[in-house]
Amino acid sequence: AHRKDGSRRTMKSRMTWCLAALLALTAVSASQAQSPGTVLVVANANNPQSVALANYYMNRRGIPASNKLLLAWDASDNADTCTLAHYNANIAAPVYAKIATLAAIDYIVLCRNLPIKISDTSGSVDSALAGKSTTKRSNPYAGRTNAFTSAAYGVYLVTRLDGWSWGDAVGLVNRGLAKAKPTAPFVLDKDPAKDAGSDTLTYNMLFDSANTKLIALGKPTLLNTSSTFLDPAVAIAGYISWGSNDANFSITAYNNLTFAPGAIAETLVSTSASNLRYPGGWQSQIALLIRNGITGVKGYVAEPFTSATARPQILFPRYAGGANLASSFYASSPYMGWKDVIVGDPLCAPYAP
């Protein structure tokens, strides 16, 4: 009996040790997937402010100096749009060549003053780099719940530090390092007029699903089902609406939106990132949300169709559950090589333990 009890204790201690080792290994794996060493930072060598932004971000995040790539982008070619040939030769080729010299890159951060849109395809530079494709393809990480690694999925998570001013871009860096404000609500602003269309009704229902999941996580929410375009008059932790596509859109209310540190957003607007660097555009722009204090946001350089937008029932619960900004947006986005632009520090994780 003594030997049996002793055997049980030995077996139990071994099982405990194995479980502890497994948990430790999982934690190490997850932390490596979000390490500053897995981030490649890309800037315009011919623009001092672009280089300064890259240096500032890398210093604040502790990203190794070897993980910086300066592209010799012509100073006269600072427009938001580049040709496909220019993208392939002067952006994609040097970026992928640089990655081949580094140990393990999962994230790519593009600093302000680099092109956003490829003229030949109307797709975004960011999404093309992410999916290694200048044509629309399925996102292999969509719907996944595990930590991202490029080695596992064969793609990269690309974000951008940008906005209407250099101050706006620097603000994204600073806010990306802040912890979340627990009392700040996630605002889900439905447009009841969209219930009339089968496509838009389906998406309206996703607002409800996101709200239910956030409540289950113990996060404060504000689900608006009225015809009024919402101005909650409080700092927001997360935001989704139809933007200027809302039947009762109010530019005043949109302009009044304010955000808590770490806040993220999605708006269902076709060209919400068409004027990311300069004010303008005929639809509501995510650059205004950046100016008002958002930490991360997704937009589009051209019509993506509703099916390409981020799924809020994945985006917000994943982020609020502790995942980083980049993996939350990409896990909720169906496509790569498309029109998407994701702005913010990819490693930002204000709800992480």
C-alpha positions as CSV (number, residue, x, y, z in Angstrom):
1,A,0.0,0.0,0.0
2,H,2.8,2.3,0.8
3,R,4.5,1.7,-2.6
4,K,1.1,2.3,-4.4
5,D,0.5,5.6,-2.6
6,G,4.1,6.6,-3.3
7,S,3.7,5.7,-7.0
8,R,0.5,7.8,-7.1
9,R,2.4,10.7,-5.6
10,T,5.2,10.3,-8.0
11,M,2.9,10.0,-11.0
12,K,0.9,13.1,-9.7
13,S,4.1,15.1,-9.3
14,R,5.3,14.1,-12.8
15,M,1.9,15.1,-14.3
16,T,2.0,18.4,-12.4
17,W,5.5,19.0,-13.7
18,C,4.5,18.1,-17.3
19,L,1.5,20.4,-17.1
20,A,3.6,23.3,-15.8
21,A,6.2,22.7,-18.5
22,L,3.4,22.6,-21.2
23,L,1.9,25.9,-19.9
24,A,5.3,27.5,-19.8
25,L,6.1,26.4,-23.3
26,T,2.7,27.8,-24.5
27,A,3.4,31.1,-22.7
28,V,6.9,31.3,-24.3
29,S,5.4,30.5,-27.7
30,A,2.8,33.2,-27.4
31,S,5.3,35.8,-26.1
32,Q,7.7,35.1,-28.9
33,A,4.9,35.6,-31.4
34,Q,4.4,39.1,-29.9
35,S,8.1,40.0,-29.4
36,P,9.5,43.3,-30.6
37,G,12.1,41.2,-32.4
38,T,9.4,39.9,-34.8
39,V,8.5,43.4,-36.1
40,L,10.1,44.9,-39.3
41,V,9.8,48.7,-39.5
42,V,9.8,50.3,-42.9
43,A,10.4,54.0,-43.6
44,N,11.2,56.4,-46.4
45,A,14.9,57.0,-46.5
46,N,14.4,60.3,-48.3
47,N,12.1,61.7,-45.8
48,P,13.7,62.7,-42.4
49,Q,10.3,62.7,-40.6
50,S,9.5,59.2,-41.8
51,V,12.9,58.0,-40.5
52,A,12.4,59.8,-37.2
53,L,9.0,58.2,-36.8
54,A,10.5,54.8,-37.4
55,N,13.3,55.5,-34.8
56,Y,10.8,56.8,-32.3
57,Y,8.6,53.7,-32.6
58,M,11.5,51.3,-32.4
59,N,13.0,53.0,-29.4
60,R,9.6,53.0,-27.5
61,R,8.9,49.3,-28.4
62,G,12.5,48.0,-28.0
63,I,12.7,46.8,-31.6
64,P,16.2,45.8,-32.6
65,A,18.0,48.3,-34.9
66,S,18.6,45.5,-37.4
67,N,14.8,45.3,-37.9
68,K,14.7,48.7,-39.8
69,L,14.4,49.0,-43.5
70,L,14.8,52.4,-45.2
71,L,13.4,52.4,-48.8
72,A,15.0,54.9,-51.2
73,W,11.7,56.3,-52.2
74,D,12.0,59.3,-54.5
75,A,11.3,62.5,-52.7
76,S,9.2,63.7,-55.7
77,D,7.1,60.5,-55.5
78,N,5.5,60.9,-52.1
79,A,1.9,60.6,-53.3
80,D,-0.4,58.0,-51.8
81,T,-0.4,55.9,-55.0
82,C,2.3,53.9,-56.8
83,T,2.2,51.7,-59.9
84,L,2.3,48.0,-59.7
85,A,5.7,47.8,-61.2
86,H,7.0,50.4,-58.7
87,Y,5.4,48.4,-55.8
88,N,7.0,45.1,-56.9
89,A,10.5,46.5,-57.5
90,N,10.8,49.2,-54.9
91,I,8.6,48.0,-52.0
92,A,7.8,44.3,-52.1
93,A,11.2,43.1,-53.3
94,P,13.4,44.9,-50.8
95,V,10.9,44.2,-47.9
96,Y,10.9,40.4,-48.6
97,A,14.7,40.5,-49.2
98,K,15.2,42.2,-45.8
99,I,13.0,39.7,-44.0
100,A,15.1,36.8,-45.5
101,T,18.1,38.2,-43.5
102,L,16.3,38.2,-40.2
103,A,15.4,35.4,-37.8
104,A,11.6,35.6,-37.7
105,I,9.4,38.4,-38.8
106,D,5.7,38.2,-38.2
107,Y,4.7,41.9,-38.4
108,I,5.5,44.7,-40.8
109,V,5.0,48.4,-39.8
110,L,4.9,51.0,-42.6
111,C,5.8,54.5,-41.5
112,R,4.1,57.6,-42.9
113,N,5.3,58.9,-46.3
114,L,5.1,55.6,-48.1
115,P,2.5,54.8,-50.7
116,I,-0.9,53.4,-49.6
117,K,-2.6,52.4,-52.9
118,I,-1.4,50.5,-56.0
119,S,-2.9,52.3,-59.0
120,D,-3.1,49.3,-61.4
121,T,-5.1,47.1,-59.0
122,S,-6.8,49.7,-56.7
123,G,-5.6,47.5,-53.9
124,S,-3.6,48.6,-50.9
125,V,0.2,48.3,-50.5
126,D,-0.4,47.0,-47.0
127,S,-2.7,44.2,-47.9
128,A,-0.5,43.2,-50.9
129,L,2.5,42.9,-48.6
130,A,0.6,41.0,-46.0
131,G,-0.7,38.3,-48.4
132,K,2.3,38.3,-50.7
133,S,-0.3,38.9,-53.5
134,T,-1.5,41.9,-55.5
135,T,-4.8,40.1,-56.2
136,K,-7.5,39.2,-53.8
137,R,-6.9,36.0,-51.8
138,S,-8.4,34.3,-48.8
139,N,-6.7,35.2,-45.5
140,P,-5.4,32.0,-44.0
141,Y,-5.4,33.5,-40.5
142,A,-9.1,34.6,-40.6
143,G,-11.1,33.1,-37.8
144,R,-8.1,31.7,-36.0
145,T,-7.8,32.0,-32.2
146,N,-4.1,31.0,-31.7
147,A,-1.1,33.4,-31.6
148,F,0.0,34.3,-35.1
149,T,3.4,33.4,-36.6
150,S,4.3,33.9,-40.2
151,A,6.0,30.5,-40.2
152,A,2.6,28.9,-39.5
153,Y,0.5,30.8,-42.0
154,G,2.9,32.0,-44.7
155,V,1.8,35.6,-44.6
156,Y,2.5,38.7,-42.6
157,L,0.4,41.1,-40.5
158,V,1.0,44.6,-41.9
159,T,0.0,47.8,-40.1
160,R,0.7,51.4,-40.7
161,L,1.6,54.5,-38.6
162,D,-0.1,57.3,-40.5
163,G,-2.6,60.1,-40.4
164,W,-3.2,63.7,-41.4
165,S,0.0,64.9,-39.6
166,W,3.2,63.6,-38.1
167,G,1.8,64.3,-34.7
168,D,-1.1,62.0,-35.5
169,A,1.3,59.2,-36.4
170,V,3.4,59.7,-33.2
171,G,0.2,59.7,-31.2
172,L,-0.6,56.2,-32.5
173,V,2.8,55.0,-31.1
174,N,2.2,56.5,-27.7
175,R,-1.4,55.3,-27.3
176,G,-0.3,51.8,-28.4
177,L,1.7,51.5,-25.2
178,A,-1.1,52.5,-22.8
179,K,-3.3,50.1,-20.8
180,A,-7.0,49.9,-21.4
181,K,-9.5,52.0,-19.4
182,P,-11.9,49.3,-17.9
183,T,-14.9,51.6,-17.7
184,A,-14.7,52.7,-21.3
185,P,-17.6,51.2,-23.4
186,F,-17.5,49.4,-26.7
187,V,-20.0,51.3,-28.9
188,L,-21.8,49.4,-31.6
189,D,-23.9,51.8,-33.6
190,K,-26.4,49.9,-35.8
191,D,-28.3,51.5,-38.7
192,P,-31.9,50.1,-38.5
193,A,-32.4,51.2,-42.1
194,K,-29.9,48.5,-43.1
195,D,-32.3,45.8,-41.9
196,A,-34.1,46.2,-45.2
197,G,-31.3,44.6,-47.2
198,S,-30.3,40.9,-46.8
199,D,-26.6,41.7,-47.0
200,T,-26.7,44.6,-44.7
201,L,-29.1,42.9,-42.3
202,T,-26.7,40.1,-41.9
203,Y,-24.0,42.5,-40.9
204,N,-26.3,44.4,-38.6
205,M,-26.8,41.1,-36.8
206,L,-23.1,40.8,-36.3
207,F,-23.3,43.9,-34.2
208,D,-25.6,42.0,-31.8
209,S,-23.3,39.0,-31.7
210,A,-20.3,41.2,-30.8
211,N,-22.3,42.9,-28.1
212,T,-23.3,39.5,-26.6
213,K,-19.7,38.3,-26.6
214,L,-18.4,41.5,-25.0
215,I,-20.9,41.3,-22.2
216,A,-19.9,37.7,-21.6
217,L,-16.4,39.0,-21.1
218,G,-17.6,41.5,-18.6
219,K,-16.9,44.5,-20.9
220,P,-19.2,47.6,-20.9
221,T,-21.1,48.1,-24.1
222,L,-23.5,50.5,-25.8
223,L,-25.5,48.9,-28.6
224,N,-27.5,51.6,-30.4
225,T,-30.5,50.3,-32.4
226,S,-32.2,53.7,-32.8
227,S,-32.2,55.8,-36.0
228,T,-30.0,58.4,-34.4
229,F,-26.3,58.4,-35.3
230,L,-24.7,58.1,-32.0
231,D,-22.4,60.5,-30.2
232,P,-22.0,58.8,-26.8
233,A,-20.2,61.8,-25.2
234,V,-17.8,59.5,-23.4
235,A,-14.3,58.1,-24.2
236,I,-14.8,54.9,-26.2
237,A,-12.9,51.6,-26.0
238,G,-14.1,50.2,-29.3
239,Y,-16.3,51.5,-32.1
240,I,-18.2,50.2,-35.1
241,S,-20.7,52.0,-37.3
242,W,-21.8,52.4,-40.9
243,G,-20.1,55.8,-40.9
244,S,-21.3,58.0,-43.7
245,N,-23.3,55.1,-45.1
246,D,-25.7,55.4,-42.1
247,A,-29.0,56.8,-43.3
248,N,-28.8,59.3,-40.4
249,F,-25.1,60.0,-40.5
250,S,-24.1,63.1,-38.6
251,I,-20.6,64.6,-39.4
252,T,-20.9,66.6,-36.2
253,A,-21.5,63.4,-34.1
254,Y,-18.7,61.6,-36.0
255,N,-16.3,64.5,-35.3
256,N,-17.2,64.5,-31.6
257,L,-16.2,60.9,-31.1
258,T,-13.5,60.5,-28.5
259,F,-11.5,57.5,-27.5
260,A,-9.9,55.9,-24.5
261,P,-6.3,54.7,-24.7
262,G,-6.1,51.4,-26.7
263,A,-9.4,52.0,-28.5
264,I,-9.9,50.3,-31.9
265,A,-12.5,50.9,-34.6
266,E,-14.0,49.7,-37.8
267,T,-16.5,51.6,-40.0
268,L,-18.3,50.1,-42.9
269,V,-17.3,52.7,-45.4
270,S,-15.9,51.9,-48.9
271,T,-13.2,54.6,-49.1
272,S,-12.6,55.3,-45.5
273,A,-8.8,55.3,-46.0
274,S,-8.7,57.1,-49.3
275,N,-7.6,60.3,-47.6
276,L,-5.4,58.9,-44.9
277,R,-2.6,61.5,-45.2
278,Y,-4.5,64.6,-46.3
279,P,-8.0,65.8,-45.3
280,G,-10.7,65.3,-47.9
281,G,-12.7,62.4,-49.4
282,W,-16.4,62.2,-50.1
283,Q,-17.0,59.6,-47.4
284,S,-16.2,59.6,-43.6
285,Q,-12.5,59.1,-43.1
286,I,-10.7,57.0,-40.5
287,A,-8.0,59.7,-40.3
288,L,-10.5,61.8,-38.4
289,L,-10.7,59.1,-35.8
290,I,-6.9,59.0,-35.6
291,R,-6.9,62.7,-35.0
292,N,-9.5,62.2,-32.2
293,G,-7.4,59.7,-30.4
294,I,-8.1,56.2,-31.8
295,T,-5.3,53.7,-31.2
296,G,-6.1,51.2,-34.0
297,V,-8.5,51.4,-37.0
298,K,-9.3,49.6,-40.2
299,G,-10.1,51.4,-43.5
300,Y,-10.2,50.8,-47.2
301,V,-8.6,52.6,-50.2
302,A,-11.4,51.6,-52.6
303,E,-14.6,49.6,-52.6
304,P,-14.0,46.4,-50.7
305,F,-17.6,45.2,-50.5
306,T,-19.2,44.4,-47.1
307,S,-17.9,40.9,-47.2
308,A,-14.3,42.1,-46.8
309,T,-14.9,44.2,-43.7
310,A,-13.8,43.1,-40.2
311,R,-16.2,40.9,-38.3
312,P,-17.0,42.7,-35.1
313,Q,-18.0,39.5,-33.2
314,I,-14.3,38.3,-33.7
315,L,-12.5,41.7,-33.6
316,F,-13.7,43.1,-30.4
317,P,-13.9,40.0,-28.1
318,R,-10.5,38.8,-29.3
319,Y,-8.9,42.2,-28.6
320,A,-10.8,42.6,-25.3
321,G,-9.6,39.1,-24.3
322,G,-6.0,40.2,-24.5
323,A,-4.8,39.6,-28.1
324,N,-2.8,42.2,-29.8
325,L,-4.1,44.8,-32.3
326,A,-2.7,43.2,-35.5
327,S,-3.9,39.7,-34.8
328,S,-7.3,40.9,-33.8
329,F,-7.9,42.8,-37.0
330,Y,-6.5,40.1,-39.2
331,A,-8.3,37.3,-37.5
332,S,-11.5,39.1,-38.2
333,S,-10.7,40.0,-41.8
334,P,-11.5,37.5,-44.6
335,Y,-9.1,38.7,-47.3
336,M,-5.5,39.7,-48.2
337,G,-4.2,41.3,-51.3
338,W,-7.2,43.5,-51.2
339,K,-8.2,47.1,-50.2
340,D,-7.6,46.9,-46.5
341,V,-5.4,49.3,-44.5
342,I,-4.9,48.7,-40.7
343,V,-3.5,51.6,-38.8
344,G,-1.7,51.2,-35.4
345,D,1.0,49.5,-33.5
346,P,0.6,45.8,-34.2
347,L,1.9,44.8,-30.7
348,C,-0.6,47.0,-28.9
349,A,-2.5,44.8,-26.4
350,P,-4.0,46.9,-23.7
351,Y,-6.2,44.1,-22.3
352,A,-3.3,41.6,-22.0
353,P,-2.7,40.4,-18.4
